Amino acid sequence: MSEKISIMDIDTVSLDDENSQIVIIDQTLLPYETKTIRLTSQKQIWEAIYKLQVRGAPAIGVCAGFGLYLAAKEIAAGTQDYDEFYEAFVKAKDYLDSSRPTAVNLSWALNQLDRVVCANKGKSVPEVLEALHKEAMRIQEEDIRACYKLGEYGLSLLKKGDGLLTHCNAGKLAATRYGMATAPMYLGQEKGYNFHVYCDETRPVLQGARLTAKELMDSGIDTTVICDNMSSSLMKEGKVQAVFVGCDRVAANGDTANKIGTSGVAIIAKHYGVPMYIMAPTSTIDMNTATGADIKIEQRAAEEVTEMWYEKRMAPEGVKVYNPSFDVTDNSLITAIVTEYGIARPPFTESLKKIMEIKAEA
Ligand code: MRU
């Protein structure tokens, strides 16, 4: 009899032993099939990010970091001249950066690698490659560490038996381990907190129903899926003591872009006096973006809304479709932004600046 595989035992994104392929869980197949796929070419990596085979801000960052390292290896096979190498490197970087616009982790990770190449100018191309490999691995390790710290800070905000609501998937599948919104849930599970977790199904791509519910259930957490229009009734009944969501980009004033629907949940939470927590590794905080109005929101294909999950079309042919992938939650609706360097509370312009200063000194 074949043993049931837990999604928690497989890396969301990793580099294979020979450092020649990226291995990802194909998230478009979940929850029906748990399958890993291998990516080598830039086109495959770009498409895997665009098609949401790998998704979630930190996981996209880690994947892009590995992807640019693989591109650098390929470029180095054709030239040992630094300037030629760097020109092709920048092209590969820009190409990967164009796969999705909202999650800042993508460009953040690519810029980290770019910095390494520039800092190693004057060294041989193999030495530059070695430094790039180290940096790509560091980004992944840093993500694991950050998620664990988010879990500890997040747990400090909760009591045993709390009911928690989450939107989209800011879990292990959106990162490399623990996840962001799920990190306090997993840590609480280890410590016997017995949380009841409600997952918004998260239309149109159903990251909540397909992914968050799957990973929480695989971890033995009490999990209930709700439709996106049910959170108000749940909060009215007093079943939710806190909302935990991830984020794709936090502006310097605390305005937060996350999966479409998050701002609605935040408005409802405020109405019922339920705290709204944003779980934000500092790689998602973008101090160069002043407010949410400056965040580019990805628009996605109409088919995600009209025909994705059923054999038959769900909406009339030719109907207009509005499909923004993210929305911005105003900072006034956010109780706290939890980072791996501490918990930022309003006013966020000051508290986030302080967090970034602590990070710079660490
Ligand atoms: O379109 P997706 O599935 O990549 O969107 C993911 C989210 O919105 C997550 O909540 C976000 O990336 C959080 S992970 C810090």
Residues whose N, C-alpha, C, O or C-beta is under 5 A from the ligand:
A	BS01	MRU	R55 G56 A57 P58 H167 C168 N169 A170 A174 M180 Q207 G246 C247 D248 N258 K259 M279
